[in-house]
């Protein structure tokens, strides 16, 4: 039971997310790929909704409380939307889903929630795009973990 909790917690962390939790669960703890994917998926999507809701509240609070936060957020939103807004609003939910689904560092659920906040995307659509992106990333990471383990065993005759 402790290994399941560790896997869940690692998946919920912003740096590792499920990209670190799935290999840990399969290679270290000996979980089945399905079990590793399921626990990691749940752990990774746990913080998404609070982040999507919380970013607005924290931004509003800080902007009203501190003048320089207001200037910073105004500058950030204006600059980001000016440079990338056309692409993001044209592709919308699909762009967010693809961004989250790519299993590379800094492209997970946390970054997806930040992108949705910065671009002002609707929370409901953003949530489902991030959830589907996390699921796709989880499937990719699971497949790569199994493939990598198989290749390693074949190369070193383990």
C-alpha positions as CSV (number, residue, x, y, z in Angstrom):
1,X,0.0,0.0,0.0
2,X,2.9,2.4,0.7
3,X,4.2,2.0,-2.8
4,X,0.8,3.0,-4.2
5,X,0.9,6.1,-2.1
6,X,4.4,7.0,-3.1
7,X,3.5,6.5,-6.8
8,X,0.4,8.7,-6.3
9,X,2.4,11.4,-4.5
10,X,5.2,11.4,-7.1
11,X,2.6,11.8,-9.9
12,X,1.1,14.8,-8.0
13,X,4.5,16.6,-7.8
14,X,5.0,19.4,-10.3
15,X,8.5,18.3,-11.4
16,X,8.0,14.6,-11.9
17,X,4.3,14.2,-12.6
18,X,3.4,10.9,-14.2
19,X,6.6,11.1,-16.3
20,X,8.5,10.1,-13.2
21,X,5.8,8.1,-11.4
22,X,5.1,5.5,-14.1
23,X,8.7,4.3,-14.5
24,X,9.1,4.3,-10.8
25,X,6.0,2.2,-10.3
26,X,6.8,-0.3,-13.1
27,X,10.6,-0.6,-12.7
28,X,11.1,-0.1,-9.0
29,X,7.8,-1.3,-7.4
30,X,7.0,-4.0,-10.0
31,X,3.4,-2.7,-10.7
32,X,1.6,-3.9,-13.8
33,X,1.5,-1.2,-16.5
34,X,-2.2,-0.8,-16.0
35,X,-2.0,-0.3,-12.3
36,X,1.0,2.1,-12.7
37,X,-0.9,4.2,-15.3
38,X,-4.1,4.3,-13.3
39,X,-2.5,5.4,-10.0
40,X,-0.2,7.9,-11.8
41,X,-3.1,9.3,-13.8
42,X,-5.2,10.0,-10.7
43,X,-2.2,11.5,-8.9
44,X,-1.4,13.8,-11.8
45,X,-4.9,15.1,-12.4
46,X,-5.6,15.7,-8.7
47,X,-4.1,19.2,-8.6
48,X,-5.4,20.4,-12.0
49,X,-8.8,21.8,-10.9
50,X,-7.5,23.6,-7.8
51,X,-4.8,25.1,-10.0
52,X,-7.2,26.3,-12.6
53,X,-9.4,27.9,-10.0
54,X,-6.6,29.0,-7.7
55,X,-4.5,30.9,-10.3
56,X,-7.3,33.4,-10.9
57,X,-7.9,34.0,-7.2
58,X,-4.2,34.4,-6.4
59,X,-3.7,36.7,-9.4
60,X,-6.7,38.9,-8.5
61,X,-5.6,39.0,-4.8
62,X,-2.0,39.9,-5.6
63,X,-3.0,42.4,-8.3
64,X,-5.3,44.3,-5.9
65,X,-2.9,44.1,-3.0
66,X,0.4,44.9,-4.7
67,X,0.8,47.4,-7.5
68,X,3.9,45.7,-9.0
69,X,2.0,42.4,-9.2
70,X,-0.7,44.2,-11.2
71,X,1.9,45.6,-13.5
72,X,3.6,42.2,-13.9
73,X,0.4,40.3,-14.6
74,X,-0.8,43.0,-17.1
75,X,2.6,42.9,-18.9
76,X,2.7,39.0,-18.9
77,X,-0.9,38.6,-20.2
78,X,-0.6,41.4,-22.8
79,X,2.8,40.2,-24.1
80,X,2.0,36.5,-24.1
81,X,-1.4,36.9,-25.8
82,X,0.0,39.3,-28.3
83,X,2.9,36.9,-29.3
84,X,1.1,33.5,-29.1
85,X,-2.6,34.3,-28.7
86,X,-3.6,33.8,-32.3
87,X,-2.2,30.3,-32.5
88,X,-3.6,29.3,-29.1
89,X,-7.0,30.7,-29.7
90,X,-7.2,29.2,-33.2
91,X,-6.3,25.8,-32.0
92,X,-7.7,26.3,-28.5
93,X,-8.5,23.1,-26.6
94,X,-6.5,20.9,-29.1
95,X,-3.4,23.0,-28.6
96,X,-3.6,22.6,-24.8
97,X,-4.3,18.9,-25.1
98,X,-1.2,18.4,-27.4
99,X,1.0,20.6,-25.2
100,X,0.1,18.5,-22.1
101,X,0.2,15.1,-24.0
102,X,3.8,15.6,-25.1
103,X,5.9,13.7,-22.5
104,X,8.7,16.2,-22.2
105,X,9.9,18.1,-19.2
106,X,7.7,21.2,-18.4
107,X,4.8,20.2,-20.6
108,X,2.6,18.4,-18.1
109,X,-0.6,19.2,-16.2
110,X,0.9,22.0,-14.2
111,X,2.3,23.8,-17.3
112,X,-1.0,23.2,-19.0
113,X,-2.9,24.9,-16.1
114,X,-0.5,27.8,-16.3
115,X,-1.0,28.1,-20.1
116,X,-4.8,28.0,-19.7
117,X,-4.6,30.7,-17.1
118,X,-2.3,33.0,-19.1
119,X,-4.3,32.6,-22.3
120,X,-7.6,33.0,-20.5
121,X,-9.1,29.8,-21.7
122,X,-12.4,28.6,-20.2
123,X,-11.8,26.5,-17.2
124,X,-14.2,23.6,-18.1
125,X,-12.6,23.1,-21.5
126,X,-9.1,23.5,-20.1
127,X,-9.8,20.9,-17.4
128,X,-10.9,18.3,-19.9
129,X,-8.1,19.1,-22.4
130,X,-5.5,18.7,-19.6
131,X,-7.1,15.5,-18.4
132,X,-7.1,13.9,-21.9
133,X,-3.5,15.2,-22.4
134,X,-2.4,13.6,-19.1
135,X,-4.0,10.3,-20.2
136,X,-2.3,10.4,-23.6
137,X,1.1,11.3,-22.0
138,X,0.5,8.4,-19.5
139,X,-0.1,5.9,-22.2
140,X,3.0,7.1,-24.1
141,X,5.2,7.0,-21.0
142,X,3.9,3.6,-20.1
143,X,4.7,2.3,-23.6
144,X,8.1,3.8,-23.5
145,X,8.9,2.4,-20.1
146,X,7.8,-1.1,-21.2
147,X,9.8,-0.8,-24.5
148,X,12.8,0.6,-22.7
149,X,12.8,-2.2,-20.1
150,X,12.4,-4.9,-22.8
151,X,15.3,-3.4,-24.9
152,X,17.5,-3.2,-21.8
153,X,16.8,-6.8,-20.9
154,X,17.5,-7.9,-24.5
155,X,20.8,-6.0,-24.8
156,X,22.1,-7.2,-21.5
157,X,20.6,-10.6,-21.5
158,X,18.8,-10.2,-18.2
